[in-house]
């Protein structure tokens, strides 16, 4: 509702949420899907698979997401892609992110155990 006043950032983290098996390989695969602007398509395809993802499962999800497979595989083997992904994972760990999703508003971590009205908080911040 307020694209010029609010920014949403999605960060990869090893949490008890989406990538709960703590696999850096899935995070790198998702990073590389994002390099082709196909992150959500890749994630959607991956979520239809069993939760203990093998290399074959990850590749199948990439194919279903219609990724350029040569580019995606090159990205997954690239030291820069791997380094960026590992740096992001470490940054999330340093921020204390242990659950997915974790929400921060104005750099303040919101306690997921309490009931909150995010719309109300955002409205108060932008008004």
N, C-alpha and C positions, 0 to 999 in steps of 0.2 A: 504493500500500500504506500510505502514511502521510500522508493528506491534511491532518492537523492539524499536521504537523511540516515539511512541504515545500511550497513554492510553485513553480509553473512559470510563467514569463513568456515570452510570445512577442512578439518585437519585429520590426517591419518594418525591413529594411535592403536597400540596393542591394548585392547580392553576386553572386557567380558561381553562385548557386543558383537559387531559384525564379523570381525576376523579373530574370533576367540581362540583359535588354535595357535596364535602367536607366530604366524608364519610371515617372515619378511618377504618371502617369494610372492605371496598373494598381494602384499602391499606394493611391491615393485610392479607387478602385473597391472594393478589398478592405476598406479602412477603413469605407466606407459599407455594405458587406455586413455587416460586423461590428456596425454600429449596429442592424441588424435581427436580430442573433444568427444570421446565416446565413454567417459567414465560411468555415467549412469546406465547406459546400455550394457556395459560390461558387468556392472554390479547387479543389475536386474537379472541378467543371464546366469550369473554365478549363484545368486540366491535361490535359483530353482534346482540347484544341484545338492548332492549330499553335503553334509557339513565338514567332513574330513577330506578336504580338497586335495586331489592328486594333481600332478602336472597335466595329465590328460584332461581332467575336469576343468582346469584353468584354461587350457588351450581351447577346449570345446566352447567354453563361455566366451572367449575372445572371438572365435569364429562366429558364434551366434550374434555377437555384438557388431559384426561386420567390420572388424578391425583390419587394417592392412597388416597382414601377418608378418611379412618381412620386416616392416618398420617396427612393429611391436616387439618381435623377437630381438631385433638389433637393440632396441631401447632397453629391454630387460637384461641384456648382457653388457650394457654401457656403464662404465665406472661412474660417470656423472649421475646417471639415473639412480643407480644403486646408492651412491653417496647421498643424494638429495633425499631419497626415501628414508634411509637410516637416520639422517639428521632430523627429519620431521618426526620420526618415531621417538628419538631421544628427547627432542623438544617437548613433545606431549608428555613423556614420562617425567621430565623435569617440572612440568606444570602441575603434576599430580593427577593427571587424567587416568582414571582406572575403570571408568564405566562409559558406556556409549548409550545415548549421547551424553556429553558433558556440555553444559551451557555456561558461557561467560557473557556478562553484560557489562560494558565499560571496564573490562579487565578484572571484574569481580566474579569469582566462581559462584554459581547458584547451587545451593544445597538441593540435591534431587529428592531428599527425604521429606521436604516440606512442600505443601501445596502452594503453587504460585500461579499467578495470572500473567503470563509473558506479554500478552497484548496490552495489559494495563501498564506494566513496567515500561514497555517501549513507548507507549503513548505519553507517559509522564516525562520520559527523557527527551522526546522530540518537540513537545509543546513549549 
